[in-house]
Amino acid sequence: MTLLNPNDALIYSMTLSSAIDGEISNKEMQFIQTCINNLPIFKTYNSEDLEKTLSMFSVSYTHLRAHETKANLVCRLLLEK
């Protein structure tokens, strides 16, 4: 198992939160990029590495759904209505 550095862990969290509905919108990607460009935690992070960082976390939507909890399923179904 690969340990994540703090930057990668935050990007992973933001990406996972954005992808919960099955895709990441342009608006969500712009928000993540804005966070990377402006938050002090990302001061040493090279924003050109974003695609490389995101590719480390590529997980299929089906795989995400396989780990979905009952509470998350109910919330998702309510939001999809």
HELIX and SHEET records of a PDB file:
HELIX    1   1 PRO A    6  ALA A   19  1                                  14    
HELIX    2   2 ASN A   26  ASN A   38  1                                  13    
HELIX    3   3 PRO A   40  PHE A   42  5                                   3    
HELIX    4   4 SER A   47  ASP A   49  5                                   3    
HELIX    5   5 LEU A   50  SER A   55  1                                   6    
HELIX    6   6 TYR A   61  ALA A   66  1                                   6    
HELIX    7   7 LYS A   70  GLU A   80  1                                  11    
END                                                                             
